[in-house]
Amino acid sequence: MPCSGCQALWLESILVRVGGVWLMLWLRDRPARALQTLIALSGVSLWLSAGLFAIAVGYRASEDAPALMRYFELMGMGVIGWLWVAGGLILARALAVPMPLGVAALLALQTAPLAVRLWLAPAGASG
């Protein structure tokens, strides 16, 4: 049986990220770049997610070879690092800030849905 609240969590996550990109651009007085930035971030995420999927398939197929599994683990960490660099560069260019601030903005966007979820439903709350 599929998760009954998964669609709501997915939608909430997307809305928080889209709103976060728009808010960052608005604060830097560049809201017109929102669509371009979102498309670029989505494209990078799509390609690198496909790479992570291929790595996960290879990892699963190499369960009998621990050395090969470590290779796929390192490749996965590399792809995630590349995602942060590429997404950070996109945000740095869109926001007209240095690259480290673009990476920090991307990491903030990635953690924002969890922060909003914890703010809306604190730990220990029923429901």
N, C-alpha and C positions, 0 to 999 in steps of 0.2 A: 504494500500500500504506500503510495507516495506521501511525502511529508505534507501535512495540511497547511503549515505556515511557511513553507519554503518559498512559495511564490511571493508572499508578502515581504520576506526577508530579502529576496533578490531585488524586488522593486525598491525597497527602502535603501538598499545599498547603492543601486544605480542613481536614485534621486539625490542621495547625499553627495555622491561623487560629482555628478553633473552640477549640482548646486555649489559644491566646493570650488570647482573650476570657475564657474561664473562669478562667484564671490571674490576669488583671488584676482581675476581679471578686472572686475568692477573696482576693487580697492586700488588697483594700479592704473585706473582710468583707461582701460583697454577692453571694455565689454564686447566690442564688435568682433574681437578675435575669438570669442567663445566657441563658435561652431567649428572654425578651423582647428582650434586646439583640441577639441573633443574628438574630431575625426582623426587627427594625427595620433592622439593617445590610443584611440580604439584600434587603429591600424597596427601600431606597434604591439599592443596587447594581443591582438589576434595572431600575428605572425609568431610572436614569442610563445604564446600559449600552444600553438601547433607544435613548436619545437619541444616544449615541455611534455606534451602528449607523446611525441615520438620517443623521448627519453624515458618516460614512464613505461611505455610498452617494452622498450629494450631492457629496462631494469627488471620488469616482471619476467621476461623471457630468460634472463640470466641468473635465476635464483640458485642454480647449481654451481655457479662460478663466482665466489666472493670477490675476487679481484676485479672481475668485469662489473660487478655490482657497484664497487667503489668508483670505477670509471664513470658509470652513469650518474652516480651521486654528485661527483665533481662537475660533470657536464650540466646537471640540473642547477647547481649553485651558480655556475657561470652564466647560464641563460637568465636566471633571476637577477643576477648582478647587471647583465646587459640590459634587461628591462628597466632597471632603476636608472641606469646611465642614459638610455635612449629617452625614456619618459621625462627624466630630469632635464635633459637638453631641450626637449619640446617645451616644457614649462618655463625654463630659463629664457628661451627666445621669446615666448609669448608674453611673459611678465617683464622682460627687459631687466633681468637680474643676473648675477653671476651663477655659474653652473652649480656650485654647492647649494645655493638657495633653491635652485630648481629641483635638485634631488630631494632636498628637505621638504619642499612643497609636495612632491610626488609621494613621499613616505607619509606625509600628513593626510593626503587624499586616500591612501590605502588604509590608514588606521581610523579615519573619520567615521565610517559606518559602524565599527565596533564601539567607538566612543559614544556615538548617538544612541546606539542600542542599549548600552549600559546606562546612559543618562535617562532614557525613557523607561527602562525596566531594570532598576538596580538589582544587584545580586541578592538573592534571598527572597525576592518578591514572588509571590505566587501568581500563576496565570500564565 
